Amino acid sequence: MKAFSGTIIENVGLHARPAAVAVEEASKYQSDITLYYQDRTANMKSIIQIMKIGVPAGGHIEVRCQGEDEAQAAEGILQTLQAKHIVG
């Protein structure tokens, strides 16, 4: 398993547009990718699940990747979220 954590810096939190960016990147990988926020979890390949857990700006998240391409998934998702100024 590979994981990373960060703080949501997008001012609207992890909602429609930033969630779509996360789902698009996560969907490129075969690994199971789970988003953790407080006591809630979401499949990172599901925009509905991500939006349902309601991560606000300033929320601290953890992303765990498990599977054959877990290292590439964790690195790719983190880089994308940082490049799009969603996670800091």
Secondary structure, DSSP 8 states (H G I E B T S, - for coil): -EEEEEEB-STT-S-HHHHHHHHHHHTT-SSEEEEEETTEEEETT-HHHHHHH---TT-EEEEEEESTTHHHHHHHHHHHHHHTTSB-
